[in-house]
Amino acid sequence: MSSIVTDLESIEQYVAPLFPAATIYLQYVPAQPTANSLSIRLQGVNTETETLYHMARHREYQLVYFGTSNVDVLTKMDALDRQLNNDLLIPIKGSTRYLRVESFSLSQPFKTENGIDAIIGVLAVTVREARDQQQYEKIMNVYARHE
């Protein structure tokens, strides 16, 4: 079972090697961001039924990278885009399961109010989960009678 917090931490672990010196914020965008920082936050959730026993959880996460220039933000997010589309899977922290990458899209670079260059990426992922099932008591003994 994958929770939103676990997903955020999993995405953080996945992107951290591409942003080794960056300060990473989870579910928070600073009011006065600094260059070389990345914010990862939930943007939306949609759960749908696939079968009576399984559901698909579609989640979108917003990744906002604050860099030193337009070229810096484009270069870093392009590298992330390439890695996501090559791997297509993000390991879920503390599990043997994965988040499936559905898409990754980028905005135009822009300047924040305090003059820092930034870019927004939207990462759409899906995780499939089994529904909770009612547990029944096991049969203790089976006796056969042959006539």
Disulfide bonds with the S-S distance in Angstrom:
none
